[in-house]
Amino acid sequence: MKKLNFAIAASAAMFMGGVAVADHDMPKAEVVEKDARGRPTKVMIEGKEYVVCTSDGQDGCINPREAGLKFGNTPLDHWPGKPASED
């Protein structure tokens, strides 16, 4: 049982370390355009321009957090329950 707990803890530590590394590898987004409130609406990452997702438009855009911006939905760190298909 102790070996199993150690293996689970080691796996969790490796996963969390991988997430932290991924955050550091994220390319820097350069703000190209802002709206009237001063919020970025377009960013450029590695020479490619992306529209930033808003509550009005969520198709063909980049999540603000993925672009390195400090607003928008924060991804969950856990699954909140069963998938809807299991109800």
C-alpha positions as CSV (number, residue, x, y, z in Angstrom):
1,M,0.0,0.0,0.0
2,K,2.8,2.4,0.8
3,K,4.4,1.7,-2.6
4,L,1.1,2.6,-4.3
5,N,0.7,5.9,-2.3
6,F,4.3,6.8,-3.2
7,A,3.7,6.1,-6.9
8,I,0.6,8.2,-6.9
9,A,2.4,11.1,-5.1
10,A,5.4,10.9,-7.5
11,S,3.0,10.9,-10.5
12,A,1.2,13.9,-9.2
13,A,4.4,15.8,-8.6
14,M,5.7,15.0,-12.1
15,F,2.4,16.2,-13.6
16,M,2.4,19.4,-11.6
17,G,6.0,20.1,-12.6
18,G,5.1,19.6,-16.2
19,V,2.3,22.1,-16.0
20,A,4.6,24.7,-14.5
21,V,7.1,24.1,-17.3
22,A,4.4,24.5,-19.9
23,D,3.4,27.9,-18.4
24,H,7.0,29.1,-18.8
25,D,7.2,27.9,-22.4
26,M,4.2,29.9,-23.5
27,P,5.1,32.6,-26.1
28,K,4.6,36.2,-25.2
29,A,1.6,37.8,-26.8
30,E,1.9,41.3,-28.1
31,V,-1.3,43.4,-28.0
32,V,-2.2,44.6,-31.4
33,E,-5.7,46.2,-30.8
34,K,-7.8,47.2,-27.8
35,D,-11.5,48.0,-27.4
36,A,-12.9,51.2,-26.0
37,R,-12.5,49.9,-22.4
38,G,-8.8,49.2,-23.0
39,R,-9.1,45.4,-23.1
40,P,-7.1,43.6,-25.8
41,T,-9.1,42.4,-28.7
42,K,-6.3,41.2,-31.0
43,V,-2.9,39.8,-30.1
44,M,0.1,38.7,-32.1
45,I,2.0,35.5,-31.1
46,E,5.1,34.4,-33.1
47,G,4.1,36.6,-36.0
48,K,0.5,35.4,-36.3
49,E,-2.5,37.6,-35.3
50,Y,-5.3,36.1,-33.2
51,V,-8.7,37.5,-32.1
52,V,-9.2,37.4,-28.3
53,C,-12.3,35.5,-27.2
54,T,-15.1,37.5,-25.5
55,S,-18.5,36.5,-24.1
56,D,-20.0,37.6,-27.5
57,G,-17.6,35.6,-29.7
58,Q,-16.0,32.3,-28.8
59,D,-15.3,30.7,-32.2
60,G,-12.1,31.1,-34.1
61,C,-10.4,33.0,-31.2
62,I,-7.8,32.5,-28.5
63,N,-8.7,32.3,-24.8
64,P,-7.3,35.4,-23.0
65,R,-5.5,33.3,-20.4
66,E,-3.8,31.2,-23.2
67,A,-2.6,34.4,-24.7
68,G,-1.0,35.4,-21.4
69,L,-3.5,38.1,-20.7
70,K,-4.7,38.6,-17.1
71,F,-8.5,38.3,-17.7
72,G,-11.0,35.7,-18.9
73,N,-12.0,32.3,-17.6
74,T,-9.4,30.4,-15.5
75,P,-9.2,26.7,-16.4
76,L,-10.4,24.2,-13.8
77,D,-7.7,22.3,-11.9
78,H,-10.1,19.4,-11.4
79,W,-13.1,17.7,-13.0
80,P,-16.2,18.9,-11.2
81,G,-18.2,15.7,-11.7
82,K,-19.6,13.2,-14.1
83,P,-19.9,14.0,-17.8
84,A,-23.3,14.9,-19.0
85,S,-23.4,11.8,-21.1
86,E,-23.5,9.7,-17.9
87,D,-26.7,11.3,-16.5
